[in-house]
Amino acid sequence: MNTVIILLITFPLVFLLSLLFEGIDRKVHARMQKRIGPPIIQPFYDFVKLFNKERIIPMTASSRIFTTVPIIAAAASILGASIPVASLIAGSNVGGDLIIILYLLTISPIMVMIGGSSSGNPYGAVGFSRKMTMLIAYEVPMLICILSVSVNYTSLAYYDIVLTQVKIGSLLALARPSMAAAAAAFVLCMPAYTETVPFDMSEAKTEIVHGSLVEYGGPYLGLVKLAKSASNFALSFLAVSLFFYTPALLERYFSPELGGAMLLCLVTTLIFMVFTMTVPRTIFARLKIGQAFKFYWLVPLTLSIISVALSILGL
């Protein structure tokens, strides 16, 4: 019961943080392009605006799937983000381990793919194909990275791994060569997961008119965008707390009881999101799907395999 209550309390916090971080991302992106950009709270305006629009379902769509998928995607993303946040707030494992978190965060893009293909629009089908290809490309290295962490520390419990960094007084990415390789592979997978340029092939507006989202509008589009914002926040927060938990270096000054650790972790997450999502989509051009797949199975996959090999050797 306590777990349910903590998660329910965390849901609105994740909702606010996800949209706030998206607003900051859009503002920084605009400034890097020498534009004024929208206000930081623009994502909140957009969310409310979309929910006030008419619900339109294409005649060619499978209506039940088309309308249900955005709800599942948003719920899975918010829950996936709430588990690590709630665990740090509670000071214990809340809701599940790393496998459950990654499972929930994977449900969201899968649901969007299904929703897009159920619309009956050919662009949605192309978006489904591209999204599935990228899912295979980045999901395998990410799972191997988590396997490497579990081999090193014999646990998949999220908070136990965070606590390990506090006990050793070091970031996990700097603790061992195997963890450095795992952290590098995980970070490289993040732009593809969040569909940030140059890995936004499945939503390429100039090529396939937003892909799986081509027929979505109104509240359904609002939920899909919320799911993406929550997933982006969750993945950045997860990467920071797993591999770069900065409060571990300053435990004396940022104790969890005072809330300082959470605040520092959120600030680090925001900085991390800017460098892994905002900067790449500002300075890079879109890759072809074949180029992206080749990159992920050459670089991040190789790094993740090296990480597991080093972990087995105890390095």
Secondary structure in CASP SS format (residue, H / E / C, confidence):
PFRMAT SS
TARGET T0000
AUTHOR 0000-0000-0000
METHOD secondary structure of the structure
MODEL  1
M C 1.00
N H 1.00
T H 1.00
V H 1.00
I H 1.00
I H 1.00
L H 1.00
L H 1.00
I H 1.00
T H 1.00
F H 1.00
P H 1.00
L H 1.00
V H 1.00
F H 1.00
L H 1.00
L H 1.00
S H 1.00
L H 1.00
L H 1.00
F H 1.00
E H 1.00
G H 1.00
I H 1.00
D H 1.00
R H 1.00
K H 1.00
V H 1.00
H H 1.00
A H 1.00
R H 1.00
M H 1.00
Q C 1.00
K C 1.00
R C 1.00
I C 1.00
G C 1.00
P C 1.00
P C 1.00
I C 1.00
I C 1.00
Q H 1.00
P H 1.00
F H 1.00
Y H 1.00
D H 1.00
F H 1.00
V H 1.00
K H 1.00
L H 1.00
F H 1.00
N C 1.00
K C 1.00
E C 1.00
R C 1.00
I C 1.00
I C 1.00
P C 1.00
M C 1.00
T C 1.00
A C 1.00
S C 1.00
S H 1.00
R H 1.00
I H 1.00
F H 1.00
T H 1.00
T H 1.00
V H 1.00
P H 1.00
I H 1.00
I H 1.00
A H 1.00
A H 1.00
A H 1.00
A H 1.00
S H 1.00
I H 1.00
L H 1.00
G H 1.00
A H 1.00
S H 1.00
I H 1.00
P H 1.00
V H 1.00
A H 1.00
S H 1.00
L H 1.00
I H 1.00
A H 1.00
G C 1.00
S C 1.00
N C 1.00
V C 1.00
G C 1.00
G C 1.00
D C 1.00
L H 1.00
I H 1.00
I H 1.00
I H 1.00
L H 1.00
Y H 1.00
L H 1.00
L H 1.00
T H 1.00
I H 1.00
S H 1.00
P H 1.00
I H 1.00
M H 1.00
V H 1.00
M H 1.00
I H 1.00
G H 1.00
G H 1.00
S H 1.00
S H 1.00
S C 1.00
G C 1.00
N C 1.00
P H 1.00
Y H 1.00
G H 1.00
A H 1.00
V H 1.00
G H 1.00
F H 1.00
S H 1.00
R H 1.00
K H 1.00
M H 1.00
T H 1.00
M H 1.00
L H 1.00
I H 1.00
A H 1.00
Y H 1.00
E H 1.00
V H 1.00
P H 1.00
M H 1.00
L H 1.00
I H 1.00
C H 1.00
I H 1.00
L H 1.00
S H 1.00
V H 1.00
S H 1.00
V H 1.00
N H 1.00
Y H 1.00
T C 1.00
S C 1.00
L C 1.00
A C 1.00
Y H 1.00
Y H 1.00
D H 1.00
I H 1.00
V H 1.00
L H 1.00
T H 1.00
Q H 1.00
V H 1.00
K H 1.00
I H 1.00
G C 1.00
S C 1.00
L C 1.00
L H 1.00
A H 1.00
L H 1.00
A H 1.00
R C 1.00
P H 1.00
S H 1.00
M H 1.00
A H 1.00
A H 1.00
A H 1.00
A H 1.00
A H 1.00
A H 1.00
F H 1.00
V H 1.00
L H 1.00
C H 1.00
M H 1.00
P H 1.00
A H 1.00
Y H 1.00
T C 1.00
E C 1.00
T C 1.00
V C 1.00
P C 1.00
F C 1.00
D C 1.00
M H 1.00
S H 1.00
E H 1.00
A C 1.00
K H 1.00
T H 1.00
E H 1.00
I H 1.00
V C 1.00
H C 1.00
G H 1.00
S H 1.00
L H 1.00
V C 1.00
E C 1.00
Y C 1.00
G C 1.00
G H 1.00
P H 1.00
Y H 1.00
L H 1.00
G H 1.00
L H 1.00
V H 1.00
K H 1.00
L H 1.00
A H 1.00
K H 1.00
S H 1.00
A H 1.00
S H 1.00
N H 1.00
F H 1.00
A H 1.00
L H 1.00
S H 1.00
F H 1.00
L H 1.00
A H 1.00
V H 1.00
S H 1.00
L H 1.00
F H 1.00
F C 1.00
Y C 1.00
T H 1.00
P H 1.00
A H 1.00
L H 1.00
L H 1.00
E C 1.00
R C 1.00
Y C 1.00
F C 1.00
S C 1.00
P H 1.00
E H 1.00
L H 1.00
G C 1.00
G H 1.00
A H 1.00
M H 1.00
L H 1.00
L H 1.00
C H 1.00
L H 1.00
V H 1.00
T H 1.00
T H 1.00
L H 1.00
I H 1.00
F H 1.00
M H 1.00
V H 1.00
F H 1.00
T H 1.00
M H 1.00
T H 1.00
V H 1.00
P H 1.00
R H 1.00
T H 1.00
I H 1.00
F C 1.00
A C 1.00
R C 1.00
L C 1.00
K C 1.00
I H 1.00
G H 1.00
Q H 1.00
A H 1.00
F H 1.00
K H 1.00
F H 1.00
Y H 1.00
W H 1.00
L H 1.00
V C 1.00
P H 1.00
L H 1.00
T H 1.00
L H 1.00
S H 1.00
I H 1.00
I H 1.00
S H 1.00
V H 1.00
A H 1.00
L H 1.00
S H 1.00
I H 1.00
L C 1.00
G C 1.00
L C 1.00
END
